[in-house]
């Protein structure tokens, strides 16, 4: 075990997987010479060469479109989108091809593409460096989506994505890129997609979250400790979704607060709330509440703390249910 | 080119022409769905691909839906694609023909990626992508061609400039004098050819393919002609097109033009023409018969192949 930050764990996963499988290559903007704007790809160029860690033109649709062709040539491409909101041009390729091509070939050709990108607020940069676009991706058939909240999961989920036969998108919570530190297994480490993690056990209220909202929920649970026992479920994998773990926690507590940074309307929280309504309505002691971003453009960073769900907003929601 | 190569090239044009004309009839008979014809585009499709080897890849748009015929793909497979039957979903690796791209220009980066990816593996494979004049206005065209150019990928981009994107004429599509000029912006050669002259298309493609294979990077070929048929079976061009011009264009269509050249050279006889047409017609007749005899698709296929390893809740609806 080594103690790493979340972004160091991402880097560790890339080094490990490129060394393990010579068909894996990394492509993206500034991933080579610069080692990535967050240093997630540091050292790959020197270790694996310019053919396997490729600085591309500044073209997100070109990166993902080229990745489709790379798969046809037998590669397993790992595409970096430099920032959440800069990934939007790649949605054209994602929706029209990446999510459909395996289906289009009658299941005969595989497209094991990994797309990874930093997401969410907290970098104090101009607009469009802070979005939480996971819903666009999860809504696309043919795509899988995972979001780690700890360094160990950042490594393990990325490794799982790279080894997965389907296209997988990994959103990395940049808010905790360097503040989340933790033990990370050395060498090969895989966290299977589709399994949630109980980040904190509790019996009164279930807090459902992923990414940078997991530590927010953990702090809220800590604050509430005298009044309520909160269980924090780290969803980790949005598709495939660990319905069993979510429903088991709801059955235990009967109260649910869902927390995400993304805007509220049709956010992933709506999907979770619908799942609970359909399958656990009789377990509930109160309404399913959501604490989310608002249906507005992500604000300028001087006032972003008023947008991102805070510990105070989470504890307030929990208190409504008690 | 040898005499037999010239005759083979002509045979391919006849095959494509027959496929296209029969498909329009099949559509009218309700035997295939909406169909995008490529009548008078045969010189571009047969000419450009004649420069490829079997290991080279073709990335067709819907306008080149039947281009797999030139690789030996059964007619019924392509007919089933237009019939909405999943047996028309082929494995691109079986034919080195990518799936038919329905969205405009988004397959251009795929060709760039395949060509680049093969090059990284030390294989000398060329990727050839087909798209129309309207596609050159799309971002994906720009990103794909630029990507290929920067990676020095062995790709050939064939722009079928039939001067219409459904009802939008070329002058409303671009202010560039020619689409081949766009190559300058990518630092690659751009060539403009007569899209009705199969030998001119072949010659341009051969040069481009040779250059690509030798490590000289991509080429943009603009094959110019004029759309002499509707965009598709659901389109009525009388609302926007000059019908007199269409008639004039049809009078010097590309298959007849090449046939004239070959007859003049004494290579083509009435018997040979008749036998090539008959072979193509037989192929189509057998193709549609086979397609129609196939069992309708199992509704279970709704859930098949969305994923290699599907999420457990895929059937929740």
Interface residues (C-beta under 8 A of the other chain):
Chain A: X25 X51 X56 X57 X59 X61 X62 X64 X65 X66 X67 X68 X69 X70 X71 X72 X73 X74 X75 X89 X92 X93 X96 X97 X101 X102 X103 X104 X105 X106 X107 X108 X109 X110 X141 X142 X144 X164 X165 X166 X194 X239 X240 X241 X243
Chain B: X57 X86 X89 X90 X91 X92 X93 X94 X98 X99 X103 X106 X107 X108 X109 X110 X111 X112 X113 X114 X115 X116 X117 X118 X120 X121 X123 X127 X139 X140 X143 X144 X146 X147 X150 X304 X305 X306 X307 X308 X309 X311 X312 X313
